[in-house]
Amino acid sequence: STGSEIVAHGLIGGAPGAGKSNFLHVLITQLALAYPPEEVELYLIDFREGVEFQDYAHLPHARVLAVESEREFAFSILARLEQEIERRGELFKATQANSPEEYRRRTSALLPRILLIVDEFQRLFEPDDNLARAAGGLLENLTRIGRGFGIHVLLGSQTPSTLALQSHRIYDQMLQRLAFRCTE
């Protein structure tokens, strides 16, 4: 896919039993079938007692699999992706590229797309403390500039709302929004 066709980030919501988890499984499976691990890396964080992503422990595309996630570990993943943006920025500067596709054309090196999926993401922001605010800042930066570096974010929740996102600026970057049956 070319950079102009990509919808960078998404928000998916749905009440329990509405199909949100099934959608995530189909998405992950289809990405793994369509692309080799050298082209797509998955960072999977599950705040729902680890039940959704445990089947992907041996999937070569899964670079990070956080089941029964602690907020601190999820924060460290966001910080790691922030570092990856910086690393890719240096690569782009050195090759005068402005996208992963252009970098590949100029160097013949693969620079995989990264998809961060966080199920029940709102738990990262509960309670509203320093960790939540710092995570909100990292997530805001990832959603604001990640697309240009091949990093994409998909957030899932039973209760998607702007309040759960810590910032309207994050919500505004979620151009793909999929709502299954919701309670409100």
PEFEN-V556079 format. One record per run of one state. SS is the DSSP state (h for helix, s for strand, l for the rest). FROM is the first residue (numbers start at 1). TO is the last residue. If there is no record, write none. Layout:
ss:SS from:FROM to:TO
ss:SS from:FROM to:TO
This chain:
ss:l from:1 to:2
ss:h from:3 to:5
ss:l from:6 to:8
ss:s from:9 to:13
ss:l from:14 to:19
ss:h from:20 to:34
ss:l from:35 to:39
ss:s from:40 to:46
ss:l from:47 to:53
ss:h from:54 to:56
ss:l from:57 to:61
ss:s from:62 to:66
ss:l from:67 to:70
ss:h from:71 to:95
ss:l from:96 to:99
ss:h from:100 to:107
ss:l from:108 to:112
ss:s from:113 to:119
ss:l from:120 to:120
ss:h from:121 to:125
ss:l from:126 to:129
ss:h from:130 to:149
ss:l from:150 to:150
ss:s from:151 to:157
ss:l from:158 to:162
ss:h from:163 to:165
ss:l from:166 to:167
ss:h from:168 to:173
ss:l from:174 to:175
ss:s from:176 to:179
ss:l from:180 to:184
